[in-house]
C-alpha cells in the first residue's frame, strides 16, 4: 500500500458546504475511488487557513492517476469548483506532501 498526503485550499467561508458535500458523497464516486485502488481516505481542515489536508492509501500510482480521467471524477470536480481553488480543468489545486514520519 502506498500512503499519500496532499493539501488543497477552500475559498473562505466554504467549510460547512465542503463538509456537507462530502457527507453526501455520491455512491458512484465512492465506488470509483475503491475501483482505482483508494482506501482509508481522510481529509482534514485547518479552519485558520482554509487549507485541507488529505490522506489516502492507494494500491498503485499509475492506476490511481487514471481515476482523474473518469467521467464521475470530472463531474465531482465540476461540482466542487465553486468552493475551492481549482485548475483550468476544475481539478483541485493540490500539492503532494512529503512523508517525514510514520509509526505503525
N, C-alpha and C positions, 0 to 999 in steps of 0.2 A: 504494500500500500504506500502511496506517495501522499505526503501531507503538504497542503498548500495553504499559505496565508496571503492575504491581499487586502488592499484598502480601496475604498470608494468614498464619494462625498455627496451628501444630501444638500439640497437647497435649504436655506434657513426656514424653520417653521414646518418642515415636512416630516418630522419624526413620527408623529402619530399616523399619518397617512401611509408612510413606508411600512410601519409595523402592521397596520390593518391589511394592506395588500398582501403581505407575506403570510399573515394568519389565514388568509383566504386563498393561498397558493393553489392554482389550478391543478387538478389531478393529472392532466396531460403533462404539465411542467414537472411535477414530482416524478412521473414515470420516465420522462426523458432524462432527468438527472441520474436516476438509477440505471437506466439503459446504457448510458455512456460512462458508467463506472463511478459515479459520485455517491459518496456515503458520508455519514456523520458530518453534515453541513450545518454550520452555525454562522450567524452574523451578529456582531456586537456594535453598539453605537456609543460614541463618546459625545454626549449632549453638549459639551462645552465647545466642540469644534465642528460638529455635524459630520465627523468622519466615521465611516463604517469600517469595521474590521471583520473580514470573513475568514473562515477556516473550513476546508473541505478535504476529505480523503478521496483520492482517485486511484483507479487501477493502472491507468496508462496515460501519459501526457498527450500522445497523438490522438488517442480515442477521445479524450476529454476535449481537446481543441476542436474536434469535428462537431461537437454539440452546438457550437456557436452558429453553425450554418443550418440548424434545423428550423423548420417553419414555426414551431411552438416557441423556440427561444427568441427568434426575431419578433414574434408577436409580443412576448413578455418585455423585451427591450423597448418596443414602441409604447407599451402600456406604462412603463416606469419612467420614460424620458422626461415627463413634465415635473418630476420631483427630485431629480438628481443630475449631477454633471454627466454629460454623455458626449461621445464622439459623433461625427457626422452621420454614421450609420445607426445611431441611437444606442450603440453598445455603451455600457457604463465606462467612464474613465476609471480605469483600475490599474493599480500598481502592485506587482508582486512584492511580498515581504520576504526578507531573508530569515531563515530559522537560525537563532543564536543559542537556543537552549531547549532541550527536551528531556523529560523524565518519565519513564513508564512506571 
